[in-house]
Amino acid sequence: MNNLLDVKQGVYCTINQISEYSPPQIKRRLLDLGFTHGQNVRIIGQSLLKKAYLIELRGYILTLRKDIVSYILIEK
């Protein structure tokens, strides 16, 4: 299974699930933000040191740290 970091910038992909290895608090927060199965998501940009990512989801843009983005598993 691929995570969201494996996708090129600007390409839409579909969320499959949140990793079972993610801490429960992070998993709950991602689900509350709308990272649910079947949603389209894309990476818009990243910070200079590649530690934070701009992500578009459900018509809004948010910033997440690299370690949190790695828990989002996608379908190609």
N, CA, C and O atoms as a GROMACS GRO file, in nm:
protein
  304
    1MET      N    1   0.085  -0.118   0.000
    1MET     CA    2   0.000   0.000   0.000
    1MET      C    3   0.089   0.124   0.000
    1MET      O    4   0.188   0.131   0.074
    2ASN      N    5   0.054   0.220  -0.082
    2ASN     CA    6   0.132   0.344  -0.092
    2ASN      C    7   0.075   0.449   0.001
    2ASN      O    8  -0.045   0.451   0.029
    3ASN      N    9   0.163   0.537   0.050
    3ASN     CA   10   0.114   0.649   0.130
    3ASN      C   11   0.115   0.776   0.045
    3ASN      O   12   0.165   0.775  -0.068
    4LEU      N   13   0.061   0.881   0.098
    4LEU     CA   14   0.043   1.005   0.023
    4LEU      C   15   0.175   1.069  -0.018
    4LEU      O   16   0.178   1.148  -0.112
    5LEU      N   17   0.284   1.038   0.051
    5LEU     CA   18   0.414   1.094   0.017
    5LEU      C   19   0.470   1.037  -0.114
    5LEU      O   20   0.559   1.097  -0.173
    6ASP      N   21   0.418   0.923  -0.160
    6ASP     CA   22   0.467   0.858  -0.282
    6ASP      C   23   0.410   0.920  -0.409
    6ASP      O   24   0.452   0.883  -0.519
    7VAL      N   25   0.316   1.013  -0.396
    7VAL     CA   26   0.249   1.072  -0.512
    7VAL      C   27   0.318   1.202  -0.552
    7VAL      O   28   0.364   1.278  -0.466
    8LYS      N   29   0.325   1.226  -0.684
    8LYS     CA   30   0.383   1.352  -0.731
    8LYS      C   31   0.294   1.469  -0.693
    8LYS      O   32   0.173   1.454  -0.676
    9GLN      N   33   0.356   1.582  -0.680
    9GLN     CA   34   0.284   1.705  -0.645
    9GLN      C   35   0.183   1.741  -0.754
    9GLN      O   36   0.217   1.741  -0.873
   10GLY      N   37   0.059   1.772  -0.715
   10GLY     CA   38  -0.044   1.814  -0.807
   10GLY      C   39  -0.132   1.704  -0.862
   10GLY      O   40  -0.230   1.732  -0.931
   11VAL      N   41  -0.100   1.578  -0.835
   11VAL     CA   42  -0.177   1.465  -0.887
   11VAL      C   43  -0.282   1.423  -0.784
   11VAL      O   44  -0.251   1.404  -0.667
   12TYR      N   45  -0.408   1.409  -0.830
   12TYR     CA   46  -0.515   1.364  -0.741
   12TYR      C   47  -0.505   1.214  -0.720
   12TYR      O   48  -0.469   1.140  -0.812
   13CYS      N   49  -0.536   1.170  -0.600
   13CYS     CA   50  -0.543   1.028  -0.568
   13CYS      C   51  -0.658   1.007  -0.470
   13CYS      O   52  -0.711   1.104  -0.415
   14THR      N   53  -0.694   0.883  -0.448
   14THR     CA   54  -0.806   0.848  -0.362
   14THR      C   55  -0.755   0.786  -0.232
   14THR      O   56  -0.668   0.699  -0.234
   15ILE      N   57  -0.810   0.831  -0.122
   15ILE     CA   58  -0.771   0.778   0.009
   15ILE      C   59  -0.830   0.638   0.027
   15ILE      O   60  -0.948   0.616   0.004
   16ASN      N   61  -0.746   0.545   0.069
   16ASN     CA   62  -0.791   0.410   0.097
   16ASN      C   63  -0.820   0.393   0.246
   16ASN      O   64  -0.927   0.346   0.284
   17GLN      N   65  -0.724   0.432   0.331
   17GLN     CA   66  -0.743   0.421   0.476
   17GLN      C   67  -0.634   0.497   0.549
   17GLN      O   68  -0.539   0.546   0.487
   18ILE      N   69  -0.648   0.508   0.679
   18ILE     CA   70  -0.543   0.560   0.766
   18ILE      C   71  -0.468   0.438   0.821
   18ILE      O   72  -0.531   0.340   0.862
   19SER      N   73  -0.338   0.445   0.823
   19SER     CA   74  -0.256   0.331   0.863
   19SER      C   75  -0.293   0.281   1.004
   19SER      O   76  -0.324   0.360   1.092
   20GLU      N   77  -0.287   0.150   1.022
   20GLU     CA   78  -0.316   0.093   1.153
   20GLU      C   79  -0.202   0.118   1.251
   20GLU      O   80  -0.218   0.097   1.372
   21TYR      N   81  -0.087   0.163   1.202
   21TYR     CA   82   0.027   0.193   1.288
   21TYR      C   83   0.026   0.336   1.341
   21TYR      O   84   0.113   0.374   1.419
   22SER      N   85  -0.072   0.414   1.299
   22SER     CA   86  -0.080   0.552   1.346
   22SER      C   87  -0.131   0.556   1.490
   22SER      O   88  -0.211   0.471   1.530
   23PRO      N   89  -0.085   0.652   1.569
   23PRO     CA   90  -0.138   0.666   1.705
   23PRO      C   91  -0.288   0.696   1.702
   23PRO      O   92  -0.335   0.762   1.609
   24PRO      N   93  -0.363   0.648   1.800
   24PRO     CA   94  -0.509   0.668   1.798
   24PRO      C   95  -0.552   0.814   1.792
   24PRO      O   96  -0.651   0.847   1.727
   25GLN      N   97  -0.477   0.903   1.858
   25GLN     CA   98  -0.513   1.045   1.856
   25GLN      C   99  -0.497   1.104   1.716
   25GLN      O  100  -0.578   1.186   1.673
   26ILE      N  101  -0.392   1.063   1.645
   26ILE     CA  102  -0.368   1.114   1.508
   26ILE      C  103  -0.474   1.058   1.414
   26ILE      O  104  -0.527   1.131   1.330
   27LYS      N  105  -0.504   0.930   1.427
   27LYS     CA  106  -0.604   0.869   1.340
   27LYS      C  107  -0.739   0.937   1.358
   27LYS      O  108  -0.807   0.967   1.260
   28ARG      N  109  -0.779   0.962   1.482
   28ARG     CA  110  -0.906   1.028   1.510
   28ARG      C  111  -0.910   1.170   1.452
   28ARG      O  112  -1.010   1.212   1.395
   29ARG      N  113  -0.799   1.242   1.467
   29ARG     CA  114  -0.792   1.379   1.415
   29ARG      C  115  -0.799   1.381   1.262
   29ARG      O  116  -0.868   1.466   1.205
   30LEU      N  117  -0.729   1.289   1.195
   30LEU     CA  118  -0.736   1.283   1.049
   30LEU      C  119  -0.877   1.250   1.002
   30LEU      O  120  -0.924   1.307   0.903
   31LEU      N  121  -0.944   1.160   1.071
   31LEU     CA  122  -1.083   1.128   1.034
   31LEU      C  123  -1.174   1.248   1.057
   31LEU      O  124  -1.264   1.272   0.976
   32ASP      N  125  -1.152   1.322   1.164
   32ASP     CA  126  -1.232   1.442   1.191
   32ASP      C  127  -1.210   1.549   1.085
   32ASP      O  128  -1.302   1.625   1.052
   33LEU      N  129  -1.088   1.557   1.030
   33LEU     CA  130  -1.057   1.655   0.926
   33LEU      C  131  -1.116   1.616   0.790
   33LEU      O  132  -1.121   1.699   0.699
   34GLY      N  133  -1.160   1.491   0.775
   34GLY     CA  134  -1.223   1.449   0.651
   34GLY      C  135  -1.142   1.351   0.568
   34GLY      O  136  -1.178   1.324   0.453
   35PHE      N  137  -1.034   1.298   0.622
   35PHE     CA  138  -0.954   1.200   0.550
   35PHE      C  139  -1.019   1.062   0.563
   35PHE      O  140  -0.974   0.978   0.641
   36THR      N  141  -1.126   1.041   0.487
   36THR     CA  142  -1.201   0.916   0.493
   36THR      C  143  -1.187   0.841   0.361
   36THR      O  144  -1.144   0.896   0.260
   37HIS      N  145  -1.225   0.715   0.363
   37HIS     CA  146  -1.214   0.628   0.246
   37HIS      C  147  -1.291   0.686   0.128
   37HIS      O  148  -1.407   0.726   0.141
   38GLY      N  149  -1.226   0.690   0.012
   38GLY     CA  150  -1.291   0.735  -0.110
   38GLY      C  151  -1.278   0.882  -0.141
   38GLY      O  152  -1.321   0.925  -0.248
   39GLN      N  153  -1.220   0.962  -0.053
   39GLN     CA  154  -1.205   1.106  -0.078
   39GLN      C  155  -1.085   1.132  -0.168
   39GLN      O  156  -0.981   1.067  -0.156
   40ASN      N  157  -1.100   1.229  -0.260
   40ASN     CA  158  -0.989   1.270  -0.345
   40ASN      C  159  -0.903   1.370  -0.271
   40ASN      O  160  -0.953   1.458  -0.201
   41VAL      N  161  -0.773   1.356  -0.286
   41VAL     CA  162  -0.677   1.440  -0.215
   41VAL      C  163  -0.558   1.463  -0.308
   41VAL      O  164  -0.528   1.380  -0.393
   42ARG      N  165  -0.489   1.576  -0.290
   42ARG     CA  166  -0.366   1.600  -0.364
   42ARG      C  167  -0.273   1.688  -0.283
   42ARG      O  168  -0.317   1.765  -0.198
   43ILE      N  169  -0.143   1.674  -0.309
   43ILE     CA  170  -0.042   1.758  -0.248
   43ILE      C  171  -0.022   1.878  -0.338
   43ILE      O  172   0.011   1.862  -0.456
   44ILE      N  173  -0.040   1.996  -0.283
   44ILE     CA  174  -0.024   2.120  -0.360
   44ILE      C  175   0.119   2.170  -0.354
   44ILE      O  176   0.173   2.216  -0.455
   45GLY      N  177   0.182   2.160  -0.238
   45GLY     CA  178   0.318   2.210  -0.223
   45GLY      C  179   0.382   2.155  -0.098
   45GLY      O  180   0.320   2.081  -0.021
   46GLN      N  181   0.507   2.193  -0.079
   46GLN     CA  182   0.579   2.148   0.039
   46GLN      C  183   0.675   2.257   0.085
   46GLN      O  184   0.709   2.346   0.008
   47SER      N  185   0.717   2.248   0.209
   47SER     CA  186   0.810   2.347   0.262
   47SER      C  187   0.949   2.325   0.203
   47SER      O  188   0.975   2.223   0.140
   48LEU      N  189   1.036   2.420   0.224
   48LEU     CA  190   1.171   2.410   0.167
   48LEU      C  191   1.248   2.290   0.219
   48LEU      O  192   1.324   2.228   0.144
   49LEU      N  193   1.231   2.256   0.344
   49LEU     CA  194   1.300   2.141   0.402
   49LEU      C  195   1.220   2.012   0.392
   49LEU      O  196   1.261   1.909   0.446
   50LYS      N  197   1.105   2.016   0.325
   50LYS     CA  198   1.017   1.901   0.303
   50LYS      C  199   0.971   1.839   0.435
   50LYS      O  200   0.961   1.717   0.447
   51LYS      N  201   0.942   1.925   0.534
   51LYS     CA  202   0.892   1.877   0.662
   51LYS      C  203   0.743   1.903   0.678
   51LYS      O  204   0.681   1.849   0.770
   52ALA      N  205   0.685   1.986   0.590
   52ALA     CA  206   0.542   2.016   0.595
   52ALA      C  207   0.487   2.017   0.453
   52ALA      O  208   0.557   2.053   0.358
   53TYR      N  209   0.360   1.977   0.439
   53TYR     CA  210   0.297   1.966   0.308
   53TYR      C  211   0.165   2.040   0.307
   53TYR      O  212   0.090   2.037   0.404
   54LEU      N  213   0.136   2.107   0.195
   54LEU     CA  214   0.006   2.168   0.170
   54LEU      C  215  -0.080   2.064   0.100
   54LEU      O  216  -0.039   2.009  -0.003
   55ILE      N  217  -0.196   2.036   0.154
   55ILE     CA  218  -0.282   1.931   0.101
   55ILE      C  219  -0.420   1.988   0.074
   55ILE      O  220  -0.476   2.061   0.157
   56GLU      N  221  -0.477   1.955  -0.044
   56GLU     CA  222  -0.614   1.994  -0.076
   56GLU      C  223  -0.705   1.874  -0.055
   56GLU      O  224  -0.679   1.765  -0.105
   57LEU      N  225  -0.812   1.896   0.022
   57LEU     CA  226  -0.908   1.792   0.055
   57LEU      C  227  -1.045   1.854   0.072
   57LEU      O  228  -1.060   1.949   0.148
   58ARG      N  229  -1.144   1.802   0.002
   58ARG     CA  230  -1.283   1.848   0.015
   58ARG      C  231  -1.298   1.999  -0.005
   58ARG      O  232  -1.382   2.062   0.060
   59GLY      N  233  -1.219   2.058  -0.094
   59GLY     CA  234  -1.232   2.199  -0.124
   59GLY      C  235  -1.159   2.294  -0.031
   59GLY      O  236  -1.172   2.415  -0.046
   60TYR      N  237  -1.085   2.244   0.064
   60TYR     CA  238  -1.007   2.332   0.150
   60TYR      C  239  -0.861   2.286   0.151
   60TYR      O  240  -0.829   2.173   0.115
   61ILE      N  241  -0.774   2.375   0.194
   61ILE     CA  242  -0.630   2.348   0.194
   61ILE      C  243  -0.582   2.350   0.338
   61ILE      O  244  -0.615   2.440   0.416
   62LEU      N  245  -0.502   2.250   0.374
   62LEU     CA  246  -0.447   2.245   0.508
   62LEU      C  247  -0.301   2.205   0.502
   62LEU      O  248  -0.253   2.155   0.400
   63THR      N  249  -0.231   2.226   0.610
   63THR     CA  250  -0.090   2.193   0.621
   63THR      C  251  -0.073   2.083   0.725
   63THR      O  252  -0.126   2.091   0.836
   64LEU      N  253   0.003   1.981   0.687
   64LEU     CA  254   0.033   1.870   0.778
   64LEU      C  255   0.182   1.841   0.776
   64LEU      O  256   0.248   1.860   0.674
   65ARG      N  257   0.234   1.794   0.888
   65ARG     CA  258   0.374   1.753   0.896
   65ARG      C  259   0.395   1.624   0.818
   65ARG      O  260   0.302   1.547   0.796
   66LYS      N  261   0.518   1.602   0.778
   66LYS     CA  262   0.554   1.485   0.696
   66LYS      C  263   0.520   1.354   0.767
   66LYS      O  264   0.470   1.261   0.704
   67ASP      N  265   0.548   1.345   0.896
   67ASP     CA  266   0.522   1.220   0.968
   67ASP      C  267   0.373   1.187   0.974
   67ASP      O  268   0.336   1.069   0.976
   68ILE      N  269   0.288   1.288   0.977
   68ILE     CA  270   0.144   1.264   0.979
   68ILE      C  271   0.093   1.227   0.840
   68ILE      O  272   0.006   1.141   0.827
   69VAL      N  273   0.146   1.291   0.737
   69VAL     CA  274   0.106   1.260   0.599
   69VAL      C  275   0.140   1.115   0.564
   69VAL      O  276   0.070   1.052   0.486
   70SER      N  277   0.247   1.063   0.621
   70SER     CA  278   0.288   0.926   0.590
   70SER      C  279   0.187   0.821   0.639
   70SER      O  280   0.191   0.707   0.593
   71TYR      N  281   0.097   0.857   0.730
   71TYR     CA  282  -0.004   0.764   0.777
   71TYR      C  283  -0.124   0.752   0.684
   71TYR      O  284  -0.207   0.663   0.702
   72ILE      N  285  -0.136   0.840   0.584
   72ILE     CA  286  -0.249   0.840   0.492
   72ILE      C  287  -0.219   0.747   0.376
   72ILE      O  288  -0.131   0.775   0.295
   73LEU      N  289  -0.290   0.636   0.369
   73LEU     CA  290  -0.268   0.536   0.264
   73LEU      C  291  -0.365   0.562   0.149
   73LEU      O  292  -0.482   0.594   0.170
   74ILE      N  293  -0.315   0.548   0.025
   74ILE     CA  294  -0.392   0.585  -0.092
   74ILE      C  295  -0.401   0.472  -0.192
   74ILE      O  296  -0.327   0.374  -0.184
   75GLU      N  297  -0.493   0.487  -0.286
   75GLU     CA  298  -0.504   0.400  -0.404
   75GLU      C  299  -0.451   0.478  -0.522
   75GLU      O  300  -0.478   0.597  -0.534
   76LYS      N  301  -0.377   0.414  -0.608
   76LYS     CA  302  -0.324   0.484  -0.726
   76LYS      C  303  -0.425   0.482  -0.838
   76LYS      O  304  -0.399   0.536  -0.946
   0.00000   0.00000   0.00000
